[in-house]
Amino acid sequence: MNKTILLIAMALLCAIVVSALQISTPTITGARGTNASATFTIYNDGPSSLNNFQITSTADSKYQISFQNAPVSLNSGQNSTVTIQGFVPVELVALQLIGNINVKAYGNSFPNQDFYNHSGLPCTQGSGCGGVYGESTVTAPIYMQPSGTPANTTPTANTSNSTSALQIVRVRLTCDSTKTVSEGSTVKASVNQKCTMTVKLENTGNIDINDITIDADAGSDIDTTSADITRLRDGKTDEATITFEINSDAEGSNDVELTAEGDDDDGKLQKATMSFAINVQKPNHDLTISKLTVSPQDINACEVSSASVYAYVENNGKKNEKSVAVELSIPGLGFTKKISDLQIDKSDDQKVAFTVPVSKSKTGSFQATATSFYDDSVQSGSKSANIVITKCAESIPAEEPRKAITPVVAPPPRVDDIVVVPPKVEQSSFFDSGVFTALLVVGNIVVLTVLGLMGYFYFRKKPEDMSEQFVDDKNYEDLSEPKDYY
């Protein structure tokens, strides 16, 4: 009877040892594609100290769970805070149960005994007991959640709440250097930078997704382009690149919403999004040469003796600059000139003009480089352009008119063949015919006849008139007698 009571008492004491550990439940929250951490607390509610703590996890290896600051020992009533670290996968879209924490510790609940077996009964070291202390274990769930998503009060283990087959697997942004972008993360950039972003997508469904468009909305101070993927087959991945151009007015944190969407073969919209921020930091000194122009654009060595080069300088720094200098160098022309003591307030710009002599002896293409300085000597920015000087136009004498050359045609060689030439039929007019000639002759005869008759009747006189004349002047007898007029 006494032995039975003793065994029951020992079992109860063992139960106290086993239930002496208590731990809180951690939730790891972080941006997708990055490492994140959380903390949980271990309590020793038992009657004696606990030692040799062992903390393990049942989560999948892809979560990369590890523990830091595990306690060495805890006296009765003490607690300790432990850090749990893990990797938040890109495909994680909501709160999810990823595994359990197992905490194990050993202690001495019986002051008069040194060793206990797993049943909590005392044993002697080396007699098959194995030297095992009184053991206490406890288990708690591990939750993981990507930042920017609401907490889910009813998470399901090892499942995703996303209904879209289109997933953003990886995002890389290249400005000065290449960085991996994740959900909720922040990347740094500078004004007037042009960055490229490579977006990797995965089709996790069992049908193809078509006409995928990738867009990024970064606000009014950052210009972005879009990209397309014509077809993404089921289970496959593909990449596309878009560009970010940061304007001079951009400053501070700029939220970016990255969206990829397309329709699957069933006509259902598949969509994936990611949010992050670009932190645009303006340096104290930033004198950017935005452009370099030449006037006139076409420089002829014989038409002009000089050309004007204009450097446009922008102050994109945080301070007003009072000692700005701009230098123009054209090594091929042996030209270098520095203009100093310029003042440019922040967010303002200024055009700086240079006059470059043009020589007939130096023609061709020459590189011109403008460099800006703050404090008159500390280099800030530069820009290059080509200046093209053409040769003098050579005068070309006018060509004399060519004399007409009469071709000499050699007679063809004589051939003994008989060539029969048909008689030439000449076409004659009516006026060349014999009929016209006959009519002309008849007409002339008629005209002469008419003229002769008219003359006859005009000169002929009546006989009585003539006799009267003879009566008045002479006697008939006198007239009838012959006269000798010689």
C-alpha positions as a printed Julia matrix, in Angstrom:
486×3 Matrix{Float64}:
   0.0     0.0      0.0
   2.76    2.4      0.92
   4.62    1.51    -2.29
   1.51    2.23    -4.33
   1.07    5.65    -2.73
   4.74    6.4     -3.32
   4.5     5.49    -7.0
   1.42    7.68    -7.45
   3.18   10.59    -5.74
   6.21   10.18    -7.97
   4.01   10.12   -11.09
   2.31   13.32    -9.97
   5.65   14.97    -9.41
   6.78   13.81   -12.84
   3.67   15.36   -14.35
   4.6    18.6    -12.7
   7.99   18.39   -14.35
   6.54   17.61   -17.76
   4.03   20.47   -17.67
   6.44   22.97   -16.12
   7.27   24.63   -19.51
   5.01   27.18   -21.16
   5.71   29.2    -24.38
   3.91   31.89   -26.34
   2.96   31.62   -30.04
   5.12   33.6    -32.52
   4.01   35.14   -35.85
   6.82   36.0    -38.28
   5.87   39.04   -40.38
   8.04   40.46   -43.16
   8.29   41.44   -46.79
   8.07   38.64   -49.29
  11.45   37.44   -50.48
  13.26   38.65   -47.35
  14.29   37.35   -43.95
  12.09   38.3    -41.03
  12.01   37.6    -37.3
   9.72   37.43   -34.29
  10.04   36.62   -30.59
   8.35   34.24   -28.2
   8.69   33.66   -24.47
   9.55   30.48   -22.56
   8.19   30.22   -19.0
   9.33   27.83   -16.28
   6.26   27.3    -14.17
   7.69   24.2    -12.45
   8.95   23.81    -8.86
  12.61   23.47    -9.87
  15.15   24.78   -12.34
  15.34   23.6    -15.96
  18.55   23.16   -17.94
  19.86   22.02   -21.3
  17.14   23.65   -23.43
  16.65   22.23   -26.94
  14.48   24.18   -29.43
  13.54   22.68   -32.79
  11.0    23.34   -35.55
   8.84   21.17   -37.77
   8.52   23.88   -40.5
   9.61   23.14   -44.05
  13.23   23.96   -44.88
  12.17   26.61   -47.39
  11.21   28.83   -44.44
  14.78   28.64   -43.06
  13.69   28.69   -39.43
  16.37   29.28   -36.82
  16.48   30.35   -33.15
  18.64   32.79   -31.24
  19.07   33.62   -27.54
  17.9    30.23   -26.3
  18.2    30.08   -22.5
  20.83   27.94   -20.82
  18.77   27.43   -17.7
  15.66   28.79   -16.05
  14.91   28.72   -12.37
  11.41   28.13   -11.22
   9.21   31.12   -12.06
  11.68   32.61   -14.55
  11.13   33.27   -18.26
  13.29   34.02   -21.3
  12.64   35.68   -24.67
  13.82   33.78   -27.73
  14.15   35.15   -31.28
  12.86   33.08   -34.17
  14.06   33.92   -37.68
  12.72   32.76   -41.05
  12.52   33.47   -44.76
   9.2    34.78   -46.13
   8.67   33.17   -49.56
   7.6    35.33   -52.48
   4.56   33.16   -53.11
   3.24   33.65   -49.56
   0.24   35.97   -49.81
  -1.53   35.63   -46.43
  -1.17   34.44   -42.84
  -0.18   30.79   -42.8
   0.61   28.08   -40.26
   4.04   26.8    -41.31
   4.87   24.35   -38.49
   5.44   23.95   -34.75
   8.06   24.87   -32.18
   9.23   22.06   -29.89
  10.98   23.08   -26.69
  12.62   20.45   -24.46
  14.44   20.95   -21.13
  15.72   18.78   -18.28
  15.55   19.41   -14.57
  15.73   17.96   -11.02
  12.33   17.85    -9.31
  13.52   15.54    -6.52
  16.2    17.13    -4.38
  17.41   13.81    -3.04
  17.8    12.15    -6.44
  20.2    13.1     -9.24
  18.81   11.14   -12.19
  15.38   10.18   -13.48
  14.15    8.09   -16.35
  11.6     9.23   -18.95
   8.79    8.1    -16.72
   9.93   10.44   -13.98
  11.0     7.59   -11.71
  14.37    7.77    -9.94
  17.16    5.6    -11.19
  20.86    5.11   -10.63
  23.31    6.51   -13.15
  25.01    3.75   -15.09
  22.38    1.1    -14.28
  20.51    1.38   -17.56
  19.06    4.71   -16.62
  21.35    6.51   -19.04
  21.74    9.5    -16.81
  18.59   11.2    -18.09
  17.35   14.12   -16.06
  13.68   14.81   -15.56
  12.44   15.96   -19.0
   9.88   18.67   -19.79
   8.57   19.45   -23.31
   6.13   21.93   -24.82
   4.85   22.65   -28.35
   3.49   25.84   -29.98
   2.46   26.75   -33.56
   4.49   29.02   -35.86
   2.64   31.47   -38.06
   4.09   33.49   -40.95
   2.52   36.47   -42.69
   3.75   38.81   -45.46
   3.73   42.46   -44.53
   0.93   44.59   -45.91
  -1.77   41.88   -45.66
  -4.5    41.72   -43.03
  -4.29   39.09   -40.34
  -6.32   35.97   -40.99
  -7.99   34.65   -37.86
  -8.5    31.2    -39.35
  -5.28   30.25   -41.14
  -4.95   26.89   -42.83
  -1.76   24.89   -42.53
   0.56   24.78   -45.55
  -1.98   26.26   -47.99
  -2.12   29.54   -49.84
  -5.12   31.83   -49.77
  -4.32   33.18   -53.25
  -6.76   32.21   -55.99
  -4.61   33.56   -58.86
  -2.43   31.21   -60.87
  -0.17   34.13   -61.85
   2.55   34.78   -59.29
   5.38   37.31   -59.07
   8.36   35.13   -58.28
  11.24   37.62   -58.28
  11.82   41.33   -58.85
  15.23   42.91   -59.38
  15.82   46.66   -59.65
  19.04   47.99   -61.17
  20.01   51.63   -60.6
  23.58   52.09   -59.39
  23.57   48.43   -58.45
  21.18   45.49   -58.69
  18.93   44.79   -55.72
  16.22   42.23   -55.1
  12.86   43.86   -54.37
  10.28   42.19   -52.17
   6.83   42.98   -50.85
   6.95   45.99   -48.52
  10.66   46.61   -49.02
  12.34   49.95   -49.76
  15.11   50.59   -52.27
  17.21   53.71   -52.65
  17.67   55.79   -55.78
  18.82   59.25   -56.83
  17.24   61.98   -58.89
  17.67   61.84   -62.67
  18.47   58.15   -62.5
  17.19   55.68   -65.06
  16.64   52.27   -63.53
  15.55   48.93   -65.0
  13.36   46.37   -63.27
  13.26   42.7    -64.24
  10.07   40.92   -63.18
   9.91   37.13   -63.14
   6.42   35.58   -63.32
   5.24   32.04   -62.79
   2.08   30.33   -63.95
   1.16   27.98   -61.11
  -2.09   26.88   -62.78
  -2.79   24.05   -65.18
  -3.81   26.17   -68.19
  -1.96   28.87   -70.12
  -2.23   32.6    -69.37
  -2.26   34.98   -72.34
  -1.49   38.65   -73.07
   0.08   39.42   -69.7
   0.72   43.12   -69.06
   3.2    44.28   -66.43
   2.74   47.85   -65.16
   4.17   49.91   -62.33
   2.53   52.98   -60.81
   5.16   55.04   -59.0
   3.49   58.43   -58.77
   3.96   61.64   -60.73
   7.69   62.09   -60.03
   8.8    58.7    -61.39
   8.07   57.77   -65.0
   7.63   54.08   -65.75
   7.14   51.92   -68.81
   5.2    48.68   -69.24
   6.05   45.25   -70.64
   4.13   42.36   -72.14
   4.37   38.59   -72.13
   2.34   37.08   -74.94
   1.83   33.63   -73.46
   2.88   31.96   -70.23
   2.3    28.22   -70.3
   1.13   26.3    -67.24
   3.9    25.52   -64.8
   6.38   27.79   -66.62
   8.18   31.03   -65.75
   9.13   34.03   -67.85
  10.73   37.44   -67.37
  10.07   40.96   -68.66
  11.82   44.29   -68.09
  10.37   47.73   -67.42
  12.17   51.03   -66.79
  11.95   53.66   -64.07
  13.09   57.23   -64.78
  13.32   59.37   -61.65
  12.59   63.04   -62.25
  14.5    65.87   -60.66
  11.43   66.76   -58.54
  11.32   63.34   -56.87
  12.28   63.23   -53.22
  11.66   61.02   -50.23
   9.61   57.82   -50.24
   7.64   57.03   -53.39
   5.21   54.11   -53.23
   5.24   51.73   -56.16
   2.44   49.33   -57.09
   3.6    46.58   -59.44
   0.81   44.74   -61.27
   0.86   41.77   -63.65
  -2.38   40.52   -65.16
  -3.66   38.45   -68.05
  -6.49   36.11   -69.07
  -6.16   32.34   -69.0
  -7.48   30.05   -71.72
 -10.85   29.94   -69.95
 -11.13   33.73   -70.11
 -10.58   34.19   -66.37
  -8.49   37.13   -65.19
  -5.26   36.13   -63.42
  -3.57   38.92   -61.48
  -0.54   39.37   -59.21
   0.58   42.5    -57.36
   3.51   43.68   -55.3
   3.99   46.88   -53.32
   7.31   48.47   -52.42
   8.85   51.92   -52.12
  11.64   53.86   -53.8
  13.36   56.27   -51.45
  14.79   59.11   -53.52
  17.53   60.86   -51.62
  18.92   64.16   -52.75
  22.61   64.65   -51.98
  23.84   67.89   -50.49
  25.57   68.79   -53.75
  24.27   67.65   -57.13
  24.95   69.87   -60.14
  23.61   67.85   -63.03
  24.34   68.85   -66.63
  21.06   67.89   -68.24
  22.05   68.64   -71.85
  24.79   70.07   -74.06
  23.87   71.85   -77.31
  25.8    73.45   -80.19
  24.78   76.39   -82.39
  24.8    76.38   -85.34
  24.25   72.69   -85.69
  25.94   72.6    -89.1
  29.32   74.3    -88.75
  31.07   75.11   -92.03
  34.68   76.22   -91.64
  34.31   78.84   -94.4
  30.97   80.24   -93.31
  31.49   80.83   -89.57
  34.47   81.81   -87.43
  33.04   80.52   -84.12
  30.35   78.31   -82.64
  28.37   78.55   -79.41
  28.15   75.63   -76.96
  25.52   75.74   -74.21
  25.66   73.66   -71.01
  22.39   73.4    -69.04
  23.16   72.92   -65.33
  20.52   71.85   -62.78
  20.95   72.08   -59.01
  19.33   68.87   -57.74
  21.03   69.0    -54.36
  19.7    70.07   -51.0
  21.61   73.35   -50.86
  21.82   76.62   -52.74
  25.14   76.71   -54.55
  27.05   80.0    -54.5
  30.37   78.94   -56.06
  29.47   76.97   -59.16
  31.94   76.48   -62.01
  31.45   74.9    -65.42
  34.33   73.82   -67.66
  34.16   72.97   -71.36
  36.93   70.9    -72.87
  37.39   70.02   -76.57
  40.79   68.33   -76.83
  40.65   67.91   -80.61
  40.38   71.67   -81.07
  42.78   72.49   -78.25
  39.99   74.35   -76.43
  39.48   74.48   -72.64
  37.62   77.17   -70.74
  36.23   77.36   -67.2
  33.52   79.8    -66.13
  33.38   80.36   -62.36
  31.5    82.31   -59.67
  28.05   81.13   -60.76
  25.13   80.9    -58.33
  22.35   78.34   -58.71
  19.66   77.87   -56.06
  18.34   74.4    -55.3
  15.81   73.09   -57.83
  16.87   75.83   -60.28
  18.85   75.56   -63.51
  21.13   77.82   -65.52
  22.39   77.93   -69.09
  26.14   78.53   -69.44
  27.44   79.67   -72.84
  30.88   79.08   -74.39
  32.26   80.55   -77.62
  34.47   78.12   -79.52
  36.72   79.42   -82.38
  36.39   77.62   -85.7
  39.45   77.15   -87.92
  39.59   76.12   -91.56
  42.54   73.88   -90.77
  40.63   71.7    -88.28
  37.6    69.89   -89.58
  35.86   66.68   -88.59
  34.06   65.41   -85.47
  35.3    66.51   -82.05
  34.07   65.44   -78.6
  33.12   68.24   -76.23
  32.77   67.55   -72.49
  31.19   69.92   -69.98
  31.95   69.4    -66.29
  30.25   71.07   -63.32
  31.91   71.89   -59.99
  30.63   73.05   -56.61
  32.82   75.11   -54.31
  34.55   76.0    -57.6
  36.71   72.87   -57.57
  34.79   69.77   -56.43
  33.53   67.89   -59.49
  29.83   67.08   -59.54
  28.51   66.14   -62.99
  29.5    65.96   -66.64
  28.04   65.44   -70.1
  29.55   65.01   -73.57
  28.46   65.77   -77.12
  30.06   65.77   -80.57
  30.82   68.93   -82.55
  31.08   68.42   -86.33
  32.96   70.98   -88.45
  32.75   70.48   -92.2
  35.32   71.49   -94.8
  34.99   74.5    -97.08
  32.94   73.82  -100.17
  35.29   73.61  -103.23
  34.3    75.63  -106.33
  33.76   73.47  -109.39
  34.42   75.14  -112.82
  31.47   75.22  -115.15
  31.64   72.66  -117.86
  31.94   73.88  -121.48
  29.04   72.9   -123.66
  29.85   69.83  -125.59
  30.01   70.11  -129.36
  27.56   68.11  -131.27
  29.28   65.24  -132.96
  27.87   64.27  -136.3
  27.99   60.58  -136.55
  29.75   59.22  -139.57
  27.65   56.6   -141.16
  29.63   54.28  -143.33
  27.78   53.01  -146.38
  26.76   49.45  -146.02
  28.78   46.95  -147.93
  27.58   46.3   -151.45
  25.36   43.39  -151.86
  24.63   41.89  -155.22
  21.07   41.13  -154.31
  18.49   42.79  -156.5
  16.2    45.0   -154.51
  12.87   45.83  -156.12
  11.7    49.28  -155.03
   8.01   49.97  -155.7
   7.3    53.21  -157.52
   6.66   56.13  -155.28
   3.1    57.34  -155.45
   3.12   61.09  -155.22
   0.06   62.8   -153.9
  -0.81   65.99  -155.88
  -3.33   68.65  -155.04
  -6.09   70.02  -157.3
  -4.04   73.11  -158.12
  -1.27   70.93  -159.52
  -3.65   69.03  -161.8
  -4.26   69.58  -165.55
  -7.91   70.36  -164.97
  -7.01   73.42  -162.95
  -4.6    74.57  -165.67
  -7.29   74.26  -168.38
  -9.79   76.19  -166.37
  -7.21   78.9   -165.77
  -6.58   79.28  -169.5
 -10.3    79.44  -170.32
 -10.78   82.0   -167.61
  -8.01   84.21  -169.02
  -9.57   84.05  -172.51
 -12.95   85.07  -171.19
 -11.48   87.98  -169.27
  -9.54   89.28  -172.3
 -12.59   88.99  -174.53
 -14.67   91.03  -172.14
 -11.98   93.69  -171.88
 -11.69   93.91  -175.67
 -15.4    94.4   -176.18
 -15.49   97.05  -173.52
 -12.71   98.97  -175.3
 -14.31   98.66  -178.66
 -17.62  100.1   -177.59
 -15.95  102.82  -175.64
 -13.85  104.23  -178.52
 -16.33  103.75  -181.43
 -18.33  106.97  -182.58
 -21.53  107.42  -184.6
 -21.17  108.22  -188.35
 -23.45  111.29  -188.34
 -21.45  112.93  -185.72
 -18.31  112.54  -187.75
 -19.96  113.97  -190.94
 -20.99  117.05  -189.14
 -17.45  117.71  -188.16
 -16.27  117.35  -191.7
 -18.98  119.77  -192.97
 -18.13  122.47  -190.57
 -14.44  122.46  -191.33
 -13.92  121.46  -194.98
 -15.72  120.83  -198.18
 -16.19  117.34  -199.2
 -14.29  117.94  -202.26
 -11.38  119.22  -200.37
 -11.29  116.17  -198.35
 -11.6   113.85  -201.22
  -8.6   115.25  -202.97
  -5.36  113.63  -202.21
  -2.79  115.61  -200.39
   0.93  115.41  -200.38
   2.03  115.59  -196.74
   5.66  115.03  -197.42
